[in-house]
């Protein structure tokens, strides 16, 4: 079975980060990993170094996927997102971006 990382870059609506993060952590992550092919998730908040320009998105979710039908898994994710299968929030800014990567090498640890 092929393995993938699905990266989702997001922002909260101005002034609503607390509400956005509560929704993402307590509701949305679990809803997404219930989609067949999605097996896990973790989130990150941007912490730019001194003098670095901030990229356009403050938050990153990385979803683990294991499937031989990645197109079907993504289609089901999008179907649920657009047809009411997820409990969405209006604290999510509309500028989200996604990228899909196939795992080339296993995760290494020291």
Buried (B, 14 or more C-beta within 10 A) or exposed (E): EEBBBBBBBBBBBEEBBEBBBEBBEEBBBEBBBEBEBBBEBEBEEEEEEEEEEEEEBBBBBBBBBBBEEBEEBBEBBEEBBEEEBBEBBEBBBEEEEBEBEEEEEEEEEE
